[in-house]
Amino acid sequence: MSTTVLPDRATARPAPTTPGLRGLLWLVFRQNRLVLWVLGAILVVAVVDLLWIHIACSRIVDTLRRTDCYYPESWDSAQCWKLVLPLDRPNFWYLQVLQPAVTALPLLLGMFIGAPLLAQEYERGTIRLIRAQSVGPIRWLAVRLAVPGFAVLAVSGVVAVLMTWVWWTDIVHGPASFDPPFQALTYPTLGLAPVVWSLFALALGVLVGQLVRRTVPAMLLTGALVAIAHGLVLWARPFLYPAVDRVAALRTTQPTNSWLLDRGVVLPDGTRVSTSACGFGFSTDCDGASASWLRYHPADHLVPVQLVEAGILLTLTALLLLTVFRRIRT
């Protein structure tokens, strides 16, 4: 009796001996299709909102200039005040909605994209199947990280450019808003900050997921660690670049849009006393002060401060990814 089994039509097709990069990319894109759709939706919403804010502010400002109502001195007039009021809506949307959302974006990316990326593989046991394939674990991990990594880089980069552009053209230089660049919800939305923080949070989430190997705990721990990192960098930020230390006339105010770190008075003998000591009665000599002193970061320190911070975060991101690659075989 013959035991020969005819091959099924589906199994009769010759299977590829070594899966190529195209097949691996297809698999990774398929695994990340929900992430890519969500990031695409975030990008579309952000672009539409920011373009709407710019167009709305530009039209209102043009009207104010044509009617001589641009400067605050003219707003006592009922007609001018009526023309200024429509600026409240785009300014509110930028300052109270988009800035908090973009500030929280890196934390959310680390929690919901970075942490589950490897934690799910370990939790489901599929990491063992991956190691049994002909594609090496280093190559698989590189492609697995590249797809969401480049997507996060693209989304955060576009959002950062548009947020900075609208802030510069319509908010900080607008007639009816005040938004210095070093404020807690302003700084993380400008320049390089959204990009480097997003990449750092993503890499941190990947490493946490690899170490914890449980999805939900990894997500929670990643969120906590990103928040702690924000707090530590916020504490260290004044020292990332030399601040301006200036002696000026009494009651001199800080420069516009600057970040005031400390201020006080200079006594006749040259001693500097902080304003907090004078204001709360801890010193009786402040009345004889001859000058004021201020220590602050002017607005043009934003770029160098962000460059130093970006260098630190990118270095940490590289170290995190290096650790992930070294541990992928274990």
Residue, then its C-alpha position, 0 to 999 in steps of 0.5 A: m500500500s502506497t503511503t505517498v501523499l499528493p501535495d496540496r495546491a497551497t503547499a505545492r508552491p515553492a517557499p522562499t528560502t530566506p525572507g527578504l527585507r521586503g517581506l520583513l518590512w511588510l510584516v512590521f508595517r502590518q504589525n504597526r498599521l494601527v499605530l501608523w493610522v493613529l499617528g497620521a490622524i494626530l498629524v492631520v488634526a494638528v496641521v489643520d488646527l495650526l493652519w486654522i489658527h494662523i489664517a484666523c490670526s492673520r485675518i484679524v490682525d490685518t483688520l486691526r491694522r487697517t482700522d488703526c486698532y492694532y495697538p492696545e492703546s486704541w482698545d478703549s474704543a468699543q469698535c476696536w475692542k469688538l475687533v480684538l475679541p475674535l483673537d481670543r478663540p485662536n489664542f485660547w486654542y493654541l495656548q490652552v489646548l494644543q500646547p498641553a497636548v503637544t507637551a504630553l505627546p512624548l509621554l503618550l508616545g512612550m507609553f502607548i507605542g514604545a512600551p508595548l513594542l517589545a513587551q507584547e512580544y515577550e508577554r505573548g511568547t512570540i519572541r521565541l518564534i522570531r528567534a527561530q526564523s532565518v532573519g537574525p534578531i538584530r535585523w528584526l529589531a532594527v526594522r521593528l524599531a525603524v517603522p514606528g521610530f521614523a513615524v514618530l520622528a516625522v509626526s513630531g518634526v512636523v508638529a514642532v515646525l508648525m507649533t514654532w512657526v505659529w508661536w513666532t508669527d501669531i502668538v508671541h508677536g501678536p497684539a493680544s497674547f503674552d507667551p514667553p518661550f521658557q514657560a512650562l507649557t511653551y518650551p516643550t512645544l517649540g524647536l527641537a524639544p518635541v522631537v528629541w523628547s518623543l524619540f527619548a520617550l519612545a526608546l525609554g518605553v522600548l527598554v522598559g518593555q524589554l525589561v518588564r515583559r508585561t505590557v500594562p506594567a511597562m506602560l505605567l512605568t514608562g509614563a512615570l519615568v518620562a514624567i520624572a525625566h521631565g522634572l529632572v530636566l526642568w530642574a537642570r534647565p537653568f544651568l544648561y547655558p550660562a545665564v545673564d547676570r546684570v546690575a541695573a538701576l533700582r526697580t529695573t524690570q526683566p527684559t520682555n519674554s525672558w526667564l527670570l531666575d533670580r533678582g535682588v538689590v545691591l547694597p552700598d558695600g556691594t553685597r547682593v541680597s535676593t528680593s525674597a529676603c527683602g520682601f519678607g523682612f529678613s533684612t533691614d538693610c535693603d532700604g539702602a540699596s543702590a542698584s538692582w541685580l537680575r539673573y535671567h535667560p533672555a529669549d535668544h537663549l532658547v536655541p542654545v539651551q535647546l541644543v544642549e538639552a537635545g544633545i543630552l537627550l539624544t545621547l541618552t536615547a542612543l544609550l537606551l537603544l544600544t542597551v535594547f540591541r545588546r539584550i535582544r539575544t537574552 
